Amino acid sequence: MAHELNKHIVCLGGGVGTSNVLAGLKKTDHVFSVITSMADDGGSSGKLRKGFGIMPPGDIVNCIASLVPDSQKELAALLLHRFPGKNKANKAIDGQKLGNLIMLAEIQRTGDFYKAIEVTKKMFGVTANLLPATDERVNLSAVTKDGRRVHSETTLDLAMYSEPHGLERIYITPKNPIVNKKVIDALSSADIIISGPGDLYTNQLPVLVVPEIQKAFLNSKAKKFFILNIANKPFETKGYAVDNFIDAMAQHIGVFPFDHVVINTNLSIPIPHDYPYTYVSPSDDSEYSERFIYGDLVNESFPLYHDSSKLAKLLLKHI
C-alpha cells in the first residue's frame, strides 16, 4: 500500500471516461496505475491492430495524453491529433491519431509493447503505470436480450447489428487470456480502485470479466469506486437507471463489490440534438443507496462527459 497521503489509485477502463478521471487527479501526489482493455478492434486503433498484428494502442495513448503536464498542453494535443485522410493520397492514415502511430513506431523499434509504452510515456513526461489488461489481444462478444450472439467490440460499440438492440451479457475469447503479473500486483497493492466512467459493456466490463483480473479485483482490500456515466449511450445502455448499471456489474462479477457509486445530479444542461443520449437519472430508491455519492459532475460544455475538475474534487473527499 502507498503512504497514507500518497495513495495508489488503479483505474480500470482506459477510454474517455478514465482519461477524465486522470486529468482531474493528476495534480495530486497520488500514484496511478491504469489497466486498459485489449478488446478494441475498431477505429484507428483497430486498424493498426488488424493491419500490423499489434495490441490496440488507442486507450493507452488517450491516458498518456490526459496525464501530460498542463504546462505541455500542446504535446497532449499533438498526441490526439487525427489525420483527416480526405483523398486517396493520405487514405493510409485516414482518421489515425498521431499518438497511435508513435506507439506503432515504438513497438516496431523496440519489438515489445511494454517497452513502447515506457518510451512513449517518458517522451511525454508521464510517470503513471499504464498496463494492458491482457498480454494477448482478446475478442469481445455479447448475448443480446433476445438471445442472439453478436461479435466484435466495434459491432457492440456502434450497435452494428439488427434490432431489437440491448445487451444481456458480454464475454471474451480466449476465455482466460494471459495476464501480466504487473496487473495483478497493481490490483493487490491498490489503495483505491476506480471503474468508470466509460462504456459499460465495451470498456469497463471487458476488463473485469478477465478471470485473473476479476479474482484479484475481488480479493483486493482497496476501496472500490464505480463512477456512473453522465448519460446513457444509445443501444448499449438505453433507458438504464442506476440499478441497471449495478445489476449488470453484479451479473458479470457475481457480486456488487463497490464501496461507493458516484452519481451526477445535474441534469439541467441540454444535451446537443445531434447526440441521441439521455441523462442517467439519480435515485435514492436502491438497496445500495447508502453507498451513493452525489454531485454536480457534468461538463457544461459537452454534457455527455464528466467535468474532470468537478469529478476529482468529489473523489478527493472520499479517497
C-alpha positions in Angstrom: 0.0 0.0 0.0 1.1 3.6 -0.7 1.8 6.1 2.1 -1.3 7.4 3.8 -1.0 10.7 2.0 0.2 9.2 -1.3 -2.3 6.6 -2.3 -2.0 4.1 -5.1 -5.1 4.6 -7.3 -5.8 2.0 -10.0 -8.2 2.9 -12.8 -9.9 0.3 -14.9 -11.1 1.0 -18.5 -8.9 3.5 -20.4 -11.4 5.3 -22.6 -12.5 8.9 -22.5 -14.0 8.5 -19.0 -10.8 7.2 -17.5 -8.9 10.0 -19.2 -11.2 12.5 -17.5 -10.5 10.9 -14.1 -6.8 11.0 -14.7 -6.9 14.6 -16.0 -8.6 15.7 -12.8 -6.5 13.8 -10.3 -3.0 14.1 -11.9 -2.3 17.4 -10.0 -2.3 15.4 -6.7 0.7 13.4 -5.3 -1.2 10.1 -5.7 0.4 7.2 -7.6 -1.6 6.0 -10.6 -1.9 2.7 -12.5 -4.3 2.2 -15.4 -5.5 -1.1 -16.7 -6.9 -1.0 -20.2 -8.9 -3.5 -22.3 -7.2 -5.1 -25.3 -10.5 -5.9 -27.0 -10.6 -2.7 -29.1 -10.9 -3.7 -32.7 -12.4 -0.6 -34.3 -11.5 2.9 -35.3 -7.9 3.9 -35.8 -6.6 1.7 -33.1 -8.4 -1.3 -34.5 -6.9 -0.6 -38.0 -3.4 -0.9 -36.5 -4.4 -4.0 -34.6 -5.5 -5.7 -37.7 -3.0 -4.3 -40.2 0.1 -4.8 -38.1 -1.0 -7.6 -35.7 -0.3 -5.4 -32.6 -2.1 -4.8 -29.4 -4.5 -1.9 -29.8 -2.7 1.3 -28.5 -5.6 3.8 -28.6 -6.7 3.7 -24.9 -3.2 3.9 -23.6 -2.5 6.8 -25.9 -5.6 8.6 -24.5 -4.4 8.0 -21.0 -0.9 9.3 -21.8 -2.4 12.5 -23.3 -4.6 13.1 -20.2 -1.5 12.8 -18.0 0.8 15.1 -19.9 1.6 18.0 -17.6 -0.6 21.0 -18.0 2.4 23.1 -18.9 2.8 20.9 -22.0 -0.8 21.0 -23.4 0.4 21.3 -26.9 2.1 17.9 -26.6 -1.2 16.4 -25.4 -3.0 17.9 -28.4 -0.3 16.6 -30.7 -0.8 13.0 -29.3 -4.5 13.2 -30.0 -4.3 14.9 -33.4 -6.2 12.9 -36.1 -5.2 13.0 -39.8 -8.3 13.7 -41.9 -7.5 11.5 -44.9 -9.8 13.2 -47.4 -8.2 11.9 -50.5 -6.5 8.8 -51.9 -3.0 10.2 -51.3 -3.5 10.1 -47.5 -6.0 7.3 -47.2 -3.5 5.1 -45.4 -3.6 7.4 -42.3 -7.2 8.3 -42.6 -8.5 9.0 -39.1 -5.3 7.9 -37.4 -4.2 9.6 -34.2 -0.6 10.6 -34.2 -0.2 9.0 -30.8 -1.2 5.7 -32.2 1.4 6.0 -35.0 4.1 6.9 -32.4 3.2 3.8 -30.4 3.3 1.7 -33.6 6.7 3.0 -34.4 8.0 2.3 -30.9 6.5 -1.2 -31.0 8.4 -1.9 -34.2 11.5 -0.2 -33.0 11.7 -1.9 -29.6 9.9 -5.1 -30.5 7.9 -5.0 -27.3 4.5 -3.4 -26.3 5.6 -2.7 -22.7 8.9 -1.1 -23.8 6.9 1.0 -26.4 4.6 2.3 -23.6 7.5 3.2 -21.4 9.4 5.0 -24.1 6.3 7.0 -25.1 5.5 7.8 -21.5 9.0 9.1 -20.9 8.9 11.1 -24.2 5.8 13.0 -22.9 6.7 13.4 -19.3 4.2 10.8 -17.9 5.0 8.6 -14.9 1.8 6.7 -14.3 1.8 2.9 -14.6 -0.1 2.1 -17.8 -0.8 -1.6 -18.4 -2.7 -3.7 -20.9 -5.3 -5.8 -19.2 -4.0 -8.9 -21.1 -0.8 -9.9 -22.8 -2.8 -11.0 -25.8 -5.5 -9.4 -27.9 -9.0 -10.5 -26.9 -12.2 -10.6 -28.9 -15.4 -9.2 -27.4 -18.8 -10.8 -28.0 -22.2 -10.5 -26.4 -25.6 -12.2 -26.0 -28.5 -9.8 -26.8 -31.6 -9.6 -24.7 -33.4 -11.6 -27.3 -30.8 -14.4 -27.2 -28.7 -13.6 -30.3 -24.9 -13.7 -30.2 -23.0 -10.8 -31.7 -19.3 -10.4 -32.1 -16.5 -7.8 -32.1 -16.1 -4.7 -30.0 -16.9 -2.5 -33.0 -20.2 -4.2 -33.6 -21.2 -3.8 -30.0 -19.9 -0.2 -29.6 -21.7 1.1 -32.7 -24.7 -1.2 -32.4 -24.0 -2.7 -35.9 -26.5 -5.5 -35.5 -30.2 -5.7 -36.3 -32.8 -4.6 -33.9 -34.0 -5.1 -31.3 -30.9 -3.8 -29.6 -29.9 -4.3 -26.0 -27.2 -6.4 -24.4 -27.7 -9.1 -21.8 -24.1 -10.0 -21.1 -20.7 -9.8 -22.7 -17.9 -12.4 -22.9 -14.4 -12.6 -24.2 -12.3 -15.0 -26.2 -10.0 -16.5 -25.3 -11.9 -17.1 -22.0 -8.8 -17.0 -19.8 -6.3 -14.8 -21.6 -2.7 -14.3 -20.3 -2.5 -11.5 -17.7 0.9 -10.0 -16.8 1.9 -10.2 -13.2 2.3 -6.4 -13.1 -1.5 -6.1 -13.5 -2.2 -8.5 -10.6 0.5 -6.7 -8.5 -1.2 -3.3 -9.2 -4.6 -4.5 -8.1 -3.1 -6.2 -5.0 -1.2 -3.0 -3.9 -4.0 -0.6 -4.7 -5.5 1.7 -2.0 -8.2 2.8 -4.4 -9.7 1.1 -7.5 -11.9 3.1 -9.8 -14.1 1.6 -12.6 -15.7 4.1 -15.0 -16.9 6.3 -16.2 -17.0 4.8 -19.7 -19.0 2.5 -21.9 -20.3 -0.3 -19.6 -20.2 -3.2 -22.0 -17.4 -2.3 -24.3 -14.9 -0.5 -21.9 -15.4 -1.4 -18.3 -16.7 -5.0 -18.2 -14.2 -6.3 -20.8 -11.5 -5.6 -18.1 -13.5 -7.0 -15.2 -14.6 -10.3 -16.9 -10.9 -11.4 -17.4 -10.8 -14.2 -14.8 -7.4 -13.4 -13.3 -8.3 -9.7 -13.1 -11.7 -10.4 -11.6 -10.2 -12.6 -8.9 -7.5 -10.1 -8.0 -10.1 -7.3 -8.0 -12.4 -9.1 -5.7 -9.6 -10.1 -3.3 -8.2 -6.6 -3.2 -8.6 -4.7 0.1 -8.8 -1.4 -1.8 -11.7 1.0 -1.5 -13.6 0.5 -4.7 -15.5 3.2 -6.7 -17.9 2.8 -9.5 -18.4 6.0 -11.4 -21.7 6.1 -13.3 -21.8 7.7 -16.7 -23.4 11.1 -17.2 -25.6 9.9 -20.0 -26.9 6.6 -21.4 -25.4 5.6 -24.7 -28.0 4.7 -27.4 -28.5 1.0 -27.8 -25.8 0.0 -25.2 -27.5 1.3 -22.1 -30.6 2.9 -23.4 -33.0 3.7 -20.6 -30.7 2.5 -17.9 -31.2 3.8 -14.3 -28.7 3.5 -11.5 -29.8 0.0 -10.5 -29.5 -1.3 -14.1 -25.8 -0.5 -14.0 -25.4 -2.1 -10.6 -27.3 -5.2 -11.8 -25.1 -5.5 -14.9 -22.0 -5.3 -12.8 -23.3 -7.9 -10.3 -24.3 -10.2 -13.1 -20.8 -10.3 -14.7 -18.8 -10.3 -11.4 -21.1 -12.4 -9.2 -21.5 -9.7 -6.6 -21.6 -5.9 -6.5 -18.2 -5.2 -4.8 -18.1 -1.4 -4.9 -17.9 0.6 -1.7 -19.1 3.8 -3.5 -21.2 4.6 -6.5 -20.6 8.1 -7.9 -23.6 9.7 -9.5 -24.2 13.0 -11.3 -27.1 15.1 -10.1 -27.0 18.0 -12.7 -29.4 17.1 -15.5 -30.1 20.7 -16.4 -27.7 21.2 -19.3 -29.4 20.4 -22.6 -27.7 17.5 -24.5 -27.0 18.6 -28.1 -29.6 17.4 -30.5 -27.0 15.7 -32.7 -26.5 13.2 -29.8 -29.4 10.8 -29.1 -28.3 10.4 -25.5 -30.3 10.8 -22.3 -29.1 11.5 -18.8 -28.8 8.7 -16.2 -31.3 9.7 -13.6 -30.0 9.8 -9.9 -32.0 7.7 -7.5 -32.3 7.0 -3.8 -34.5 4.0 -4.2 -31.9 1.2 -4.1 -30.7 -1.4 -1.7 -27.2 0.2 -2.3 -28.3 3.8 -1.7 -26.1 4.1 1.4 -23.1 3.7 -1.0 -24.2 6.5 -3.3 -22.1 9.7 -3.6 -23.9 12.6 -5.4 -22.6 15.7 -7.0 -22.8 18.1 -9.9 -20.3 16.4 -12.2 -21.4 17.3 -15.7 -19.2 19.0 -18.2 -21.3 22.0 -19.1 -19.5 22.5 -22.5 -20.2 18.9 -23.5 -22.7 17.2 -21.2 -22.1 13.6 -22.3 -18.9 13.7 -20.2 -17.8 14.4 -16.7 -16.1 17.6 -15.8 -12.6 16.4 -14.8 -12.2 19.1 -12.1 -15.6 18.5 -10.5 -15.1 14.8 -10.5 -11.6 15.0 -9.0 -12.9 17.4 -6.3 -15.6 14.9 -5.3 -13.4 11.9 -5.4 -10.7 13.5 -3.2 -13.3 14.0 -0.4 -13.7 10.2 -0.2 -10.4 8.6 -1.0 
